Amino acid sequence: MAATGRTAAELEERLLAGDKRALARAISLVENDDPEGWALVREVYPHTGNAAVVGFTGPPGVGKSTLIGALVKHAREGDRDVAVLSIDPSSPFTKGALLGDRIRLTEHFLDPGVFIRSMASRGSLGGLSEATLQAALLMDASGKDDVFLETVGVGQAEVDIIDHADTVVLALMPGSGDSIQALKAGVMEIPDVIVVNKADHPLTDTMIREIRGVLSLAPQRGWRVPVVRTEALRGEGVAEVAEKLAEHREHITAEGTLEERRRRNLRNEVMALAMWRMRRRLEEEVAGDAEVQAMLDEVVKRRLDPASAAARLLERDTRD
């Protein structure tokens, strides 16, 4: 499908020039798995790698969108162009982004230096769709200085945000059972910066002590994870968060681990895309296959276990 009558070359030129409508169209093409979109990513890929990609994770209700909105404002005051990609739960009806563009970001909609987009998670366990990194690459290619990724809060499985960002921010709030759950090691191994938002809560000091206690048990790295208090709705502590993000980027650049992170991220993305496409191809191949349906009936009747059925399916696919 052509990009609404425009050639890929025209769309590419406008995208690289920072045209917001071209960027929006390009992301739609990728999200819809349109070959034109993948061709466009292929062409602009050499122009990527310049943006600072920051991932924001944490339980629902902690104020991630408010924090991001405040950081966008801070970045714009520093004359930095920003893109925000919010990963939302999929609508069961349209498979689109159910929550839409975040309300707290509406004040930035008309700012030419800010691009905001929601994408559906499409049921991905970690809250990230397969096209997320491709969309981030397109944002990067369009000349954005900062790309902020916000995931839906889904707990432990949210760890895959690490596969898409240079710097990871874990946002928590005091007095929340979800936040205490986020102190589990699987999540606490991820963040480079921890933000305790809504810090006017009386349990804030207790929570910060708990966080630091957990961090003290983790393997010590060259970077000491800072814990920053914020009241994002009032803009308090936001400048300090921005400062810590900049410090972390300087640290991993000087240490040489920025390139290592990106190598790991891109390798994981290649594998994820390959597995996604293999699964889709397999589903299409077996959809009308009577032999496969008969085998699945055997599983339902408890005559064949699922693992053995999967092995047979893979053997069959290899033979084909």
N, C-alpha and C positions, 0 to 999 in steps of 0.2 A: 504494500500500500504506500502510495506517495505521501509525503508529509504535507497534507492539505494543498496539493498542487505545487508546492515548492520543491525544488530539487534538494537533495541532501547537501550539496555544496553551498547552496544559498543559506540553508538553515545553519550549517556549520559556521559560515562567515559571520552571520548575525549573532550566533551563540558566543563565539570567541570575542566579539566586540562588546559583549555584556548585555545584549538585548534580553530583557526579562521575558517577553512573550516567546522568543525562540527557545529560551531555557525551559519554560513551562511546557511547550510543545514537545521538546526533546525528552523530558522526563515522562510525559504521557506515553510516548512511543515505547520507551523502555519498559515502563510499568505494564503496558499491554502486550509485551513480548513481540512487538512489531519488528521485523527484520531491519526496517529503516532506522529504528532507534539503536539497535546493536551496531549497525554500520556507522552511525554517527559517533557512538562512543569510540569505536575503533579509530576513526579519523582524528578525533580531538584528544585522544589519550596521551599523545606526546606533549600536550600542553598542560598536563595535570601535575600535581605534586607540589604546588605552591601554597595552597590553602592550609591553614591550621584546622584540623578536624577534631572537634571535641564532642565526646559522647556523654549524654546525661542519662543516668539511670536511677532507679529508686522506686519505692512503693507508690501507689496512687495516692493523691491527696497531699503530697508533701510540698507541692508548689513548684514543680519543675518548670512548668510553662511560665509562671510568674518570674522565676529566677532567670530563665532564658531571655524573657522580655526585657528584664532589667540589664542583663549583660549586653543585649543587642543595643540598647540605648547608650550604654557606656562605650561600646565599640564605635558607634556612630559619632559620638562626641570626639573620638580620636580619629575620625575620618577613615574608618575601616569599613569596607563593604562586607556585608554579612548575608549568609543564607541559612535558613532554618528548615530542617527536615523532621517533621513529627511523624512517628510511626504509630498509627492508630489501630484499634481492633477492627477487623473486617466486618462490614455489614453482611448479615447472612442472606440478604436479598440482592444487593447490587455488587457485593464484593469490593465496594469502594471504602473510603475512609469514613468510618461511622461518626467520629467526633468532629470531623472537619477541621479547618484552621483554628488554632487555639484563640480563645477570646482575649487572653492576656496579651496577645501579639497584635491585636487589631490596630493599635495606635501606630504601628509601623507599616501598615499595608501600602500607604501612599508614598512612602519614602523610596526614591529610586535606588538607594544604596542598600535596600533590604529586600530579600526574596524569601517568601514563606510558602512551604508546601507540606501537605499531609499525604501520606501514603498508607495503604492498607497493609496490615501484617500478613494477610492471607493465611492466617492460622499458624504461622511460624511460631514454634515453641518459645523462642527467645524474644518474640515481639518484633522481629525484623524480617521484612520481605526479601526475596532473592534479589530484587532490583535495587536495594538500598544503596549499596556501594556504587552501583552504576550511576544512580541519581547524584550521589555525593561527588563522583568524578565529573559529571556534567556541571555541577555547581562550581567546582574547582576550576574547570576549563573556562568558565564564563568570567573568571577574574575575581571571584570572591576571596577576600582575605581570610575570613573565618567561616567554617561550616559547622553548625551546631546540629547534632543528631539527638533527638529525644525519643526514647522508647516508651511504650506502654509498660506500666508496672506489673510484671507478672512473676516476681519472685526469683527463685534460684535460676530458672531457665534464662533469665535476662542476661546471663553472663556473656552471651554472644555479642554484646555491644563492643567487647574488647576487640572483636575481629573487624571493626569498622572505624576505629578512632585512634588518633595519635595520643590523646589525653582523655582519661575517663573520670567523670565527676559522679560521685554517689551522693544523691540528695536524700536526707533523712529529716524527720521531725520528731521532737520529744513527745512523750505521752502516747505513742502509737504502738500497738502490738506488732503491726507490720514492720515498723522501724526496728524493733527489737529482733524480729526474724531476720532482718537484713544484716544483723551483726554476725550471722553464721559465716564460717570461714570461706565457703564457696563464693560468697559475694564480697567479703572483705578483702579477698586477695586481688580483686579487680581494680579498685579506684586509685587514682593518682592524687585526687583532691576529694575530701569529704566536706560536704556543706550541711550544717544543721540549720534548717530554715525554721521560720516561726519561733525564733529563739527567745521571744518574750515569755515563753511557757515556763512555769516554775520548775519543771523537771529537766530543763536544759542542761544544767551543770551535771546532774546525775548521768544523763545520757552521754555527755562528752567524756566523762570519766570512764564509762563503760566502753566507749569506742576506743579510747586510748589504751585501755586495758587489753582489749582484743588485739589492737595493733602491736602492742609490746610483745605479744606471743608469736606474731608472724615473723617469718624469716626477714632479717634486716637487709635492706637494699641501700643503694647509694642515695636514693631519694627518700626523704622522710615525709610521709603523707601528712599534709597539714589538715587540721580540722578548723573550718571557718564558720563562725556564727553569722547568720543573715536574717534580716527582715526584708525579704525581697520586695514585698508589696510597698514598702516605704523606701526602698533603695539602700537600706542600711547593710553594710558589709559587702556590697556588690563590688566595689572598687578593689577590696582585698581579694575577693575570688578571682577577679580579672588579673590581678597581680600574681597570684599563685599559678594561674594557668600559663601566664607568660614565663614565669620562673621555671615551671616544669618543662616547657618547650625548650627553653635555653639549656636546661640540664640534659635532656635527652639528645639534643643536637650536639652539645659539647662532648657528651659521653659516647656518641656514635650509635646510640640505641634507637634513634628515630628511624633510621634506614632499616634496622633489624625489625622493628615493629611493623613497618610498612611491608617489608618482605613477607613476614608472617601473615599479615592481614590479606595481602593479595594472593598468597598461596592458598589460604583458607577459602577465599572467595572463589578461586578457580575450582577447588574441590567441591564447594557447595553448589556452584552452577552446574558442574558436571553431574553430580548426584541428582540434582533437581531434574535436569533434562533426561537423564537415564530413567528416572522413575516415571516421568511423563510418557516417555517413549514406550516403556514396558506396559504402563496402564493402557495405552492406546492399542498396543499389539494384542493384549490378552482380552480386551473388552468383549469381542465377539467370538472368542475361541472356545468351542464346545469342550475341547479336552481340558482346558484350564478350568472352566466352569464345573465340569464333572469332578475335578480334583478338589475344588473349593467345597463342593457338596460333601465330599468325603470328610473334609475338616469339620464341617457343620455337624455331620453325623457322628463325630468323635472316632472315626475309623483311621484318621490320619492326623498327626499333630501339626500345628502351624509351622514349626521349624523345618520339619521334613518336607512340607509342601513348598516352603520358600526355597529350599535346596533344589527341589525338582524344577521349580520355575526358573531358577538361575541356570541350572544345567541345560534346560531347554533353550533359554535365551542364548547361551554360549554356543550351543550346537547350530542354532539358526544363524 
